[in-house]
Amino acid sequence: MNKYVIDHGGDMALKFSGSDMSALLSDAAKAFSEAVGAPDDNPGAFRSIRVEATDYEELAVTFLNELIFLLESQMFLASEASVEYRENEKQWHEAEATLTGWVLNQGQEVRALPKSATYHNLQVQRRGEIWTAKVVMDL
């Protein structure tokens, strides 16, 4: 078990942290990669995503669900994310990310294949200077 993944009775929970929302979401990509099972070779593929939400919790769930969508639809596993976070004019939370990762081969084994990030026991909070999150993933 690694620092990002927590056993959650049949499902798994990801824990990640950062100094701000950009760093928090960047760490979420690392947590996701560790949970799925990153290949041993160096990542060399890139994707861009943009997500928005009404609050921090929804942003974390939406971001992870976008990573799941890329894995399911394009076999792309993100390992790193360069994230730009901002609140827009409607007071919504937005994140644009450039993702670095791998395009997996058909049939390539992975450690876990999450179906979705959920709101069950969801935690996104700021403690002092550090943001922390815990998101349960449906397997």
N, C-alpha and C positions, 0 to 999 in steps of 0.2 A: 504494500500500500504506500502511496506517495503522499506528499504534503497537501495535495489538492483534493484527493478523493476520500470520501467518508462512506463507509457502509451504511446503508439506510434501509435495511430490511427488504430485500428484493429489488430495490431501486438503488441509486447511488446519489450522493450529494457532492457537489463541488464547492470547495472553499477557495476564495481568492481575495486579494487585497491590493490596495494601491494608495498612493498619496493624494490622488484626486480621481475624478470619474474616468478620465482618459486612461490613467494607469490601472484603475480597477478593471476596466473592460479589456485592456491589454493582457492583464493577468488571467482574465476569464478565458481567453483564447489558449493560453498555456495550460490552464487547468483542463480544458476540453481536450486538448491534444494528448495530455498525459492520461486522461481517462480512457480515451479511445485506443491509444497505443500508437505512439509516433514511430515511424520507421527509423532505422539506424542511419540512413544516408542523410546528406544535407538537403534541406528544403530548397526548392528552386522554382516553385510555381507561385503565382500571385493572383489575387482577386481583390475587388473593392466592393464594399457594402455601405449602405446608409440605412440607419434605423432611427425611429423616433417613438416617443412614448410620453405619457402624461406624468410619469413619476420615475424615480430612480429604480424602483423594483421592477416596473414594467420594462424599463430600458434593459436591465440585466437579462431578463427572461427573453425579450425580443432579440437581443444580440446573440444569445446562445442558440435560440431557435433558428436564427439565420445561419449560424455555423452548421447546425444539423441539416438544414436544407441544402447547403453547398455539399455536404458529405453525401447526402442521399442522391442528389440530382447530378452532381458533377464528379463525384468520388474525390472531392477536394477536402483535405484535412488541414486546417489552419494550425500553425504552430506559434505564430507571432502575429501581433496586430499593432500597427501604428495608428492610434486613435485620436481623432480631434472631436472633443465634446463641447457642446454649447447649448444654451437655452435659446430658443427662437423667439420671434416676436409674439407668439401666442402663449409664451411661457411653457412650451413643450420642451422636452429634452431630446436632443439630437446627437447622434454619433456617426461620424464617417470614419471608416477604417480601411487601410490598405493591409491586406492579409498576406502573409508569407506562409507557404506550406508545401504539401505534396499532392499530386494527383495519384491516387492509389490504383493499383492494378485490379481488374475484375477478379474477384475471388480471394484477394489478399486478406489474410486474417487480421482481425483487430481484437483488442482486449474487450471492448464493450461497444455496443451500437445504440446510443440513446435515441429514443423516439421523439422525446420533447423535453424541454425545460418546463417546469411546473411552478405554480404559485403555492404549492403545499409547503408549509414551514419556511417560506421565503424570508430571507433576512438581507437587507442592505442598510448599513448604518455607518455613521461616522463616529469614531471614538478618538477624540483629540485630533491629531493630524492625519489619522489613517482611516480610510474607508475599508470596510470588510463586507463580504457577501457570502451567503450560503444559498445555493439553489439546488433543489432536488430534481434529478433527471429521471424521467420515466424510461425504463428499459423494455 
